[in-house]
Structure formats: C-alpha cells, structure tokens
Amino acid sequence: MRGLSLLLFITVAGEATTDLFVTVASLPPELEVSAAPAGTSPVTARHIPGPGEYGHPGIALARSEEEPAVPSTEDGESSHPHGGGGGGYEIVQWEWSYVKTPYIIASWLLVASVAKILFHCSQRFTTAVPESCMLILLGLVLGAVVLIASKKQTYQLDPGLFFLFLLPTIVGDAGYFMPARLFFDNLGAILMYAVVGTLWNAFCTGFCLYGVKMAGGIDEKVNAGLMDFLLFGALISAVDPVAVIAVFEEVHVNETLFIIVFGESLLNDAVTVVLYKVYISFVEAGPGNVYTADYFKGIASFLIVSIGGTLVGLIFAVILAFVTRFTKTVRIIEPLFIFLLVYLAYLTAELFSLSAILSMTFCGIGCNKYVEANISQKSRTTVKYTMKTLASIAETIIFIFLGISAVDKSKWAWDTGLVVSTLIFILVFRAVGVAGQTWFLNWFRLVPLEKIDQVVMSYGGLRGAVAFALVVLLDKEHVKAKDYFVATTIVVVFFTVMFQGLTIKPLVKWLKVPRSTNRKPTINEEIHERAFDHILTAVEDIAGLNGYHHWRDKWEQFDKNYLSKLLLRKSVYHKSELWEAYQKINIRDAISVIDQGGNVLTSARLSLPSMASRTSFPEFTNVTNYLRENGSGVCLDLQVIDTVPGAKIEEELETHHVLAENLYKPRRQYQSHYSRHFMTVGEKERQDREVFQRNMHNRLESFKSTRYKRHKKDRSQKKHKGSDAKEQDTSDKPRRNVSWQDRDPVVVPMAPEEDIHDPSEPDKDEDVGITFVARKAPETPKERPKSVPAALDACQSPVAAPPSPTCGEKNLPWKYGMGSLPPCVSVEANKIIPIDLQQAWNQSISSLESLASPPEPQHPRVSALSRLGGPVRTSANGKSGGGVGAGSGSNIGSPSSGQFKFPTAKEEEEEGALSQQQQELQALMSSLTPPPATQSAGKRRNPCVYLRSLVTVPPSGGEPQSRRPTQL
Amino acid sequence: MGSTNSTLLKIPNVEVLMQETGFSPAHIIRLHDRFKALDKEGRGHLCPQDFGAIKELAMNPIGDRIIGAFFSPGKETVDFDTFVKILAHFRPVDKDRPKELNSPEPINSRSNKLRFAFQLYDQDKDGKISRDELLQVLRAMLGMQVTEEQLESVADRTIQEADLDRDDAISFEEFRKSLEKINIDNLMSIRFLR
C-alpha cells in the first residue's frame, strides 16, 4: 500500500510540476488517465476534445469546475514545481513534460496491476470478497491520498477516456469470447430483458423519482423536473457490463443464467444510448418544446441505433474474417488485424452515434468462428491473452477510478431522499421487471427460468461505470441537479458493486443455484450433441414445426454453403468442426496430462483416450515445455561432478539422498508452477504416491490390452497423418534419443557403486564420465545400449527412497532385488522419460523390462558401463533442452537407421499387427533375459558389435522399437 | 372447444394416447393435422416414402435413420399412435407434474430420450454401438470434409473413451454414462406449439 501511495505522490507531484507550464502544452493531456492538471485553466480544458468526442458537445469537464488553488506548494514536492518554472536548461523538468502522458498512464497501469497482485495474495480473502470491491476500496484510499496531497481531486474517471479506451477493451473481450451458441440459444430472453427490461426500469425509476419529488421526499434544492428525472432514470437503470463481468466471473452461476444477465448488460446499450440522447435533447430543448413527433423520432432513433450498430458490427466481422483469410504469409500481424477491426467497429458505430457496444459485441460474435479457424494457433493464443490482459487491466482501472472519483467534495451534493429512493426503486423495479418478463418468457422457453434464477437475475442487476460516465457527461447548465445525480449514481454504483457483489456469492450458495462446471466436453459429448441437433431438427421437420432447431439448421446450411466458403481459407474450410473439436480435445488431454502428473508416460497408461494425441503437433510444444520445466537435469549434472571423484559408500548414500530429492523436484516445481492453487506439501506427496500406485496397478493389469489398443490407435492415426508420417520417420531418431538421454541422468549416481563392485573398470571410462565433454556422435553409440539396464537400475534408486518407506534409505535401493524393480521403472523412468515422444514404445519397453527383471549380477557391471555414457549424456542433458536435442540428434543415428527398415516394410501388413504384437510381447518377455546377458558379455566387446547385437539379436525386442516410431 | 372435441373424437384411443404421451389435446390435434398432411393418400398410416417427401429431412445427414426409428422392425407403416408416441420422446420433461408411484416411466424421460438416440446409432439392434456403426454415423455427420482415417481415429477415440468393459463397443449403459453430465432433458427436447 505504501508503495502505491508513494507512486501516487510522485504522479501527483508531477502533475503539480507541470501545472505551471502545461497551460500551453502541445501534448494532448486528455490521453492520460488523470484529469487535466490542476493548473490548467478552463481554457485548456475547453480545447480538449474530451467528452465532446463522444458526441455530447458543450459538456464541460467536471473536473475543471473547481478552480484550482495555486498548485501544491505545501507538499514536500514543492521544490519540484519551483524548479519546473526555472527554465529550459533544467533537463529533468523538460523531460518530465515530455514523457508525462505515457509515464502517468504506465504508472497507473502499474498501480492497478500491483493492486491485483496484492489482492490475490490471500486466497481465502479473494474468494470471499470480489476483486471489484477491493479495487473500489483501493480507489477510495488512493483518492483520499490524492486529495490530501493536492488539496483537490486531480483524477477521476474521464468519460472520454472511458468510452473510447477502457470500455472497448472490455466489450471487445466480452464479444469476441462470447459463447455464440449459448448466446443465440437465449437471444430471445436476452433481447427481452435488454430492451423491455431496461425501458421498464428507466421509465419507472424516472417517474417514481419525480413522484417522490412532488411528494416532497426529495429536497427542494434538487432542481429537477420530470425530464431530468427521466434522464437520470435512463442512465441509472442500465445493467452495466463491466460490473456484471467483474462480479459474475467470480460467482460461477450456470451458463444460462450468466449469459442472460451478461447479454442483457451488453445489449441494453442501445436502449441506454437512445434514451440518454433523447432525454438530453429534450432537456436542452426545454419541456415545453417537446412535441409528439419527437417521441416517434425517439423510437425511430432506437431502431436505427440498435440495428445500425449491429449491422456495423456484422459488416466489420465479415471484413475481419475475410481479411484473415489472406494473412497466411503475415502471421505475425494476425492479432493486430483482429484488434484493429474490432476496435474500428466500435469507433465506427460511435462515429455514426450508433450503439458502439452492440456493434463491437456483434463484431466479436460474428467473426470469432471464422477468425479463429483462419489464424494460427499462436495468433489465437496471442489474441486471447492480449484481450484478457487488456480487459482485465481496463476493468481494474475503471474500478479504481470509480473509487477515486468518489472522493471529490466538489461533486458531492448529497440528498438522502434522492439516494434512498433511487436505491429502493432500482432494486424494486428490477425485481418486478424480471419477474414479469420471466413469466412472459417462460411461456416460450423450453427450459423455464426458475424462481431462483429470477432472484439471481434481479440481484445481479449491477450498475457500474457506464452509468457513472454518463452522469459525469451531463451538462450542468441544462441539468441543474447534476451534482445530486452524480452523488446518487456513485452511491448506487458502490452499493450494487460492493454490497450486492459481496453478497451475491453467499446468496447463490444459499439458494443452491446450479453452478457452472468448468468441464470441457468429451468427444462423446461433442458427437452426441451434434447428433441430437440433427435429431431435433429432423423431428421438428417431421412434426411440421418450424421451431428453433429448424431455423438454426437453415442458418447452418447457409453458413456452410456460402459464408464459410467466403470467409474461411480453403484449407480450413474442408476441415470439419467435429474434427477440430476432436483435435482440441486431444491437445487438451496432452496438456492436462502434463499438467497433472507432469508426465505423459504415466497417464498414457492411465487413460487410453489420450493416446491419439501423441502425434498431434502441439504435443511437441508440450514436451518442449516439459523439457524446459524439467531443467533440473542440470542438477544431475552437478551431481555427477560431486559424486564421481569420491567413490565411497557414504557418498553413495548421500548422493542417493541428494539425487532422490533432486529428482523429485522436477515434478514438484512443475506442479507449483502450473497449479493456481496452493497445495500443501503433504498433499503433493500423497498425490505423487497415488499417481505412482495407480500407475503401477494399471501398468501391470492393463499391459496387454493397452498395448493392443494403443497399437491400433496408432495405426489409424498414422494413416491419416499421411504427410506427417514421413516427418516422423525422420524425427524418430532424435526423439528416441531424447528418451535415452533422459534415462541416463538417473544412471549417473550409479557411478560410485561401480567403483566398489567393479574396480577393474578402466580408468578412461571414468575420465569420460568426469570430463563429460564428449558429446560427440561416435562415442554415444557405445553408451546407449549399455545404459538400457543401467537406466533400469538407476530408476530404482530415486524412486524407491522418497515415496516408499519400505525401501530403507540405509541401503542403496539398487542393491535390492527385482522385487523393487517395477516401482522404480514406473515412477522415475516415467518422470524422466516424458520427453520422449513415443511413449507408447517406451512404456512397453520399460514395463517389459520391469516384468522381466534382468538378472541381479549384471547390475554393477551394467551400471559401470553406463557410467561410461551416463555422465556424458547428463552433461548433454544439463545443457538444457536445446542441448539434449542437439546431442541426441546425432547420438542414435546409426542404430536407429538400422532399425527403421522394419517399420517401412511393415507398414503394409498392418492387419496382422495384432497377432504380431502379441508375439512380440511374448518374445520380449521371454527374451528379455538374453539382452542383459549379451550386454554383460558385450561390455568388453567392441561397443559397435555389441550395439549391433542389441539391434539384431533380440529381434522381437527390436521390433516394437522400430514399429512404434513409425506408427505413432 | 366444440371443434376441438369433434376432431379429438375422430382419433381412436385418444384418451389413452394423451395419457401415455402427456400431450395436450391441442398438441394431439396439431400432430393429427400434420399426420394427415404427411399422409397424402389418406391411407391412415405413413410409409417411408411419406417421410421422404419432407424435403428438409432429405438434407439431414441422419434423416433416414430418424425415419427408420419410426418404423418398428418388420413393419412398413406407421399409424398415428406410433407417430405420436415417437414424437413424445421429445416433449420437454414436465417438472411440476406429480410423480405417481408405480406409474410407468413417461416416454419423455431422460433414459427414453437417450434410448431413442442410442437406437439411431445401433442399427443392428444388438444393444451395442460397434465401431462400424459409429463410423457410419460419423461419416454421415461429417460428410466429405474428413478423410476416412480421421473418421476412424475419431471413432476409435470415442469408443475408447466411453468403453468401460473394453469390448470395443458402446453399450447403452456406457452410452448413458458418457452423457451423464449432459442435460439431456434440454438437449433432446423441442417445444411443441400449444
């Protein structure tokens, strides 16, 4: 908080500094969030296009009302203005005026962002208190600080800024990411509430306030007639999109409820704009000069404003979609097109004084489908995050400034009668209006809106910044009671956002309103829902009802036959939506798999459905990500250096501990990095163990079937990935390599052990291990085969210790027999291997290994051997992902090229795959003992020879290796 | 009301029908009109050709399956009773209607809606959606936009996802489970005009 106020002081001071000479400033001071500097005379203020841009000329800025005192001489900063007046050669002063505008904007953004961080420090707090409340409170505090600092309110929510910059960011985000289907499914209700409901609220509030005034409930000082009250009623009655988004986002009511309230808040803009303008003109013309024709003009104006706004939006949507058809070569500016055109839709509507919100919303809804299909995945992500960031920051600023604006003596003209009656009226009429309209709507709705829904809808009718900006825009010369209206609006906004915003969550909980689930549809649901749509359309046709489904189907036909053809790229047009959905699900699976367990391998076993995703390209990015996250391979590197020199058992133990810890880190880091929620360590560990147990269980139980199914899947996948297949063939090697690479690090700790068991191990081997410079291609082939069992052994060590107390840490885990083998493979190997893209193959191998459990005596030697390669590889690994990729690329070149002849030959005979698979499996099981044997023998052989033996001798073992890659 | 009653009287067993389907008299009359309109030759029953004459239905990718659902196996015709009963599957679930114990499950219950959808997939009526059956539906719905391989992978995945007993087919129970989270009442209902 201190920091914030400090920042504020600085900016305020800066304001004051510039006051002296900004009067003739060439900079457009209105751009900034802050109001015009205190020293600015009203003359400058009039120069400023400010709110006049919004089509309300002649409305003076509220903040210029108070004639400023001589700027801040009392403050500690008084020295600054002093210097400021000094002259041109004082660089600091000059620079300030130069950077002032962007500087202040940036500072405010910073304040807002830091505020967000602070609020989210305490999770329990943020779940109870909506962010918008906190932001307003912060704004109040900051406002007070500013007030104390500069003796007057310098900052306030400037309508021009609000309507031209802040609101569009929020509306743009809302429109673009509007769930179109849901929106149109409920369009009737939304329109009803937006138009009829807003009109009802506006008129009733206006008339009733006038009635109260007549009855003497409102003080005489409030100099307002019927028209003034109607005007006030119009601006105060509209539900505010900003507030609704801010509050409902945290409440998570079911989608239907949300879309109705949210849609209403967006679509009522047309009504608000028209009513506001009509009344303003009436007020300005004077009550006597309003003729009947003017009312009809008002209605016509409403039609033009709303339909025109929608049309402008749709036109821009078509333009935007069409433009993105041709951005293939300039992917980098795809997001820019979207922002520009959506924003232009807003500005154009504003230009013709149509409903800008409506325009932007429909532009977003209209273009979304086509644009999303046209632009690249990266652009999609960029658009999403940029929009969300902008909207979030705009929202933050709006609420902070609402708070700040409230602290302004000049604007407060309090009248209890007006405030209280306004509050009562808006609440009552909202509730009555909702109830009445819902009763009417339920005659036509398939799913009637329940009583509970109505309560939430009435209670969720939040007023917000739009109302405030509109009331600030009022011209005091015509609307005499403006100050009272401003104060009342502030109170209403604060009441709805803070009190209702705070209580709506408990209310929703108490009423047991069905909540929204954040669940994404499964492929089954996607398919069946589509089928349901077709069924319902058909049934409507058969029953002779031209109902909703009938028309939706008509629209879809039209869209498919004409619109999509025009607006979608050819390459995209031929893709089916369902197919897209399928791929999305696959990608999501892959991501969530990595997010949860941090390892693709495990869950590949756990959940078969995600298998198909293996091949999709986003996988790769995930894996890369994972690789980066798993950078703790670096630790392993360090371990190597530590352990190799000292070959004592104690050190082994220590290493083991260190290693165990270090090996666990990746996942832990990973989790905390990705999860938004804090998790206690205990939970994490429990989860780890659970994952491990499930993994093992599944592995053992579903081994055969899994393999078969996966295989089948892979096959089909591969087929349709025709073009990808080649690419994959070539990329096999690196991939496999990576896996090897990854296993090896685990091997490293083994080094000391081999010293004990196998002192005869040649020194030069050790040297290789220690120097670990050797990342050369020729060397690696030797190492790789050896590391197979070594990896196995090694896997055991880290795993056994941390999660399972059964494996005492007193003993080196790898000295255990085969009994402890499986666990090690499952957890550790998995953890490390995920980088491998052919998990399928790897799994089968590793599980086979675990099942067949190589003979004990081999261990030391094998590990000793591995040491040869281990350090080398770790070093490569330690160099981070890039290093791994590069090193591995060359590593396996020779063996894999030999192996990959198999798959190409086998591609044709996929039908027999099943039987072959099983053969392979059995062969593998039985022949898994041989490989280690050969290894022990081959250890002293020429590595190349040994390597070949590995490739050729157990052909059954080699086969799955070769098959997998191509099939994936 | 007189005309309503006279129309109703012409329909045999109208009371029972209304009881079973939950349609109001207005609904029944409306559907009866529609039935007569479809039944161009006035035979009192509908043939597949009559359905084929609905031209919107011809564009529906799974239209023929839905037509097929109207015809119980071995039968070539649909009378008004069956016609109404099948359409009754899509009546919205009425929540306020008192639930009588021992009363038979209404036609528009959730599981009946699901079963209707299920049998559209399960063309050989063996109680399971096999991979081939699923593929056929997918092919119909996705049209020519997708390659056969893509279709297969979608089908494979769909089955794997829903298939709990690993028999490479989706039984009704599995079908129901896979759609557990979906609000079938809303998705499989249309609003019949009053």
Interface residues (C-beta under 8 A of the other chain):
Chain A: F444 R445 L446 V447 T517 R519 T522 I523 N524 E525 I527 H528 E529 R530 A531 F532 H534 I535 L536 T537 A538 V539 E540 D541 I542 A543 G544 L545 G547 Y548 H549 H550 D553 Q557 H574 K575 S576 L578 W579 Y582 I585 N586 L608 P609 M611 A612 S705 K709 K712 K713 S716 Q717 K719 H720 K721 G722
Chain B: R30 L31 D33 R34 A37 L38 F51 I54 E56 L57 M59 N60 P61 I62 G63 I66 I67 F70 L87 F90 P92 F116 A117 L120 Y121 V137 L138 M141 L142 G143 Q145 V146 T147 E148 E149 Q150 E152 S153 V154 D156 R157 T158 Q160 E161 A162 R166 S178 L179 K181 I182 D185 N186 L187 M188 S189 I190 R191 F192 L193
